[in-house]
Amino acid sequence: MGSDGEGEKSAQKEIERKKILALAPIAKPLAGKKLSKKTLKLVKRAAENKCIKRGVKEVVKSIRRGQKGVCVIAGNISPIDVITHVPILCEEADIPYVYVPSKEDLATAGATKRPTCCVLVMTKPSKGELAQEAQEKLKSEYDEVASDITELTTSLF
């Protein structure tokens, strides 16, 4: 029984190592394990409440239109030129952004099957309204992740 658990752990470590090796050199600020998990949980909750924009095109369009949120970018995108302009747009619009190690994990959290380059998490849905309780829960998670990202970027620069 013990060997199965060890085999799974070593396979998991190997997957994590491959994710780190596939990271782009510009993937900074990169979320650690804990922040990455929190961020992906926020993306999942936002996807359930339809408070999310997926993909480079949608995210760029939303930022240019003045919508606010947290931008989550995958760090293992190839070619990297696809997303190099997104952090600059985020900085100009005062939107916190963070890189997560895997585009596959980001897609899973965002409720899509296709790997996703970047996601913009907003506090309000683009259409309609949220229930008060769901809105408060999303807002509290959003604020927590946004403050963690801001703390990470200030320590980095």
C-alpha positions in Angstrom: 0.0 0.0 0.0 2.8 2.4 0.9 4.5 2.0 -2.5 1.4 3.2 -4.4 1.3 6.5 -2.4 5.0 7.0 -3.0 4.6 6.2 -6.8 1.8 8.8 -7.1 3.8 11.4 -5.2 6.9 10.9 -7.4 4.7 11.1 -10.5 3.1 14.3 -9.1 6.6 15.8 -8.4 7.7 14.9 -12.0 4.6 16.7 -13.4 5.4 19.8 -11.3 9.0 19.8 -12.4 8.0 19.6 -16.1 5.6 22.6 -15.5 8.4 24.6 -14.0 10.8 23.7 -16.9 8.2 24.8 -19.5 7.8 28.3 -18.0 8.6 31.3 -20.1 11.4 33.6 -19.0 9.1 36.6 -18.7 6.7 34.8 -16.3 7.2 37.2 -13.4 5.5 37.7 -10.9 4.9 33.9 -10.8 2.4 32.7 -8.2 3.8 30.2 -5.7 1.9 27.0 -4.9 -0.4 28.5 -2.3 -1.2 31.7 -4.3 -1.6 29.7 -7.5 -4.1 27.4 -5.7 -6.0 30.5 -4.4 -6.0 32.2 -7.8 -7.2 29.1 -9.6 -10.0 28.7 -7.0 -11.0 32.3 -7.6 -11.0 31.7 -11.4 -13.3 28.7 -10.9 -15.7 30.6 -8.7 -15.8 33.5 -11.2 -16.4 31.0 -14.1 -19.4 29.6 -12.2 -20.8 33.1 -11.8 -19.9 34.2 -15.4 -17.6 36.9 -14.1 -14.7 36.0 -16.4 -13.2 36.8 -19.7 -11.1 34.0 -21.4 -8.4 34.3 -24.0 -6.0 37.1 -25.2 -8.5 38.7 -27.5 -11.3 39.0 -24.9 -9.0 40.1 -22.1 -7.3 42.8 -24.2 -10.7 44.1 -25.4 -12.0 44.3 -21.8 -8.9 46.1 -20.5 -9.1 48.6 -23.3 -12.8 49.2 -22.6 -11.9 50.0 -19.0 -13.1 47.0 -17.1 -11.3 46.2 -13.9 -10.3 42.9 -12.4 -7.4 40.5 -11.8 -5.5 39.2 -14.8 -4.3 35.6 -14.6 -1.7 34.6 -17.3 -0.4 31.2 -18.0 3.4 31.0 -17.8 3.9 28.1 -20.2 2.7 29.7 -23.4 4.6 29.1 -26.6 5.2 31.2 -28.6 5.5 33.8 -25.8 4.9 36.7 -28.2 1.2 35.9 -28.0 0.9 37.3 -24.5 3.8 39.7 -24.1 1.6 42.8 -24.5 -0.9 41.8 -21.8 1.2 42.7 -18.7 1.9 46.1 -20.2 -1.8 46.8 -20.8 -2.5 45.6 -17.2 0.1 48.0 -15.8 -1.2 50.9 -17.7 -4.7 50.2 -16.5 -3.7 49.5 -12.9 -4.9 46.0 -13.1 -3.1 43.4 -10.9 -1.7 40.4 -12.9 0.0 37.2 -12.0 1.4 34.2 -13.8 0.4 30.7 -13.0 2.6 27.7 -14.1 0.2 25.9 -16.4 -2.3 26.9 -19.1 -4.0 23.5 -18.7 -4.7 24.2 -15.0 -6.0 27.7 -15.9 -8.4 26.2 -18.5 -9.7 23.6 -16.0 -10.3 26.3 -13.4 -12.0 28.5 -16.1 -14.4 25.7 -17.1 -13.0 25.1 -20.6 -11.4 22.1 -22.2 -9.0 24.1 -24.4 -5.8 25.4 -22.7 -6.2 29.1 -22.0 -3.5 31.8 -22.2 -5.0 34.4 -19.9 -8.1 35.1 -18.0 -9.6 38.4 -16.6 -11.5 37.9 -13.4 -14.1 40.6 -12.7 -16.2 41.2 -9.6 -19.5 41.7 -11.6 -20.8 39.6 -14.4 -20.9 41.2 -17.9 -24.6 40.5 -18.2 -27.2 40.4 -15.4 -26.7 40.5 -11.7 -25.5 38.0 -9.0 -27.2 37.0 -5.9 -26.1 39.1 -2.9 -24.5 36.1 -1.1 -22.6 34.9 -4.2 -21.5 38.5 -4.9 -20.0 39.0 -1.4 -18.2 35.6 -1.4 -16.7 36.4 -4.9 -15.7 39.9 -3.8 -14.0 38.7 -0.6 -12.0 36.0 -2.5 -11.2 38.6 -5.2 -9.9 41.1 -2.6 -7.8 38.5 -0.9 -6.1 37.3 -4.1 -5.7 40.9 -5.4 -3.9 42.0 -2.2 -1.7 38.9 -2.3 -0.8 39.7 -5.9 -0.1 43.3 -5.1 2.1 42.2 -2.2 4.0 39.8 -4.5 4.6 42.4 -7.2 5.8 45.0 -4.6 8.3 42.5 -3.2 9.5 41.7 -6.7 10.1 45.2 -8.0 
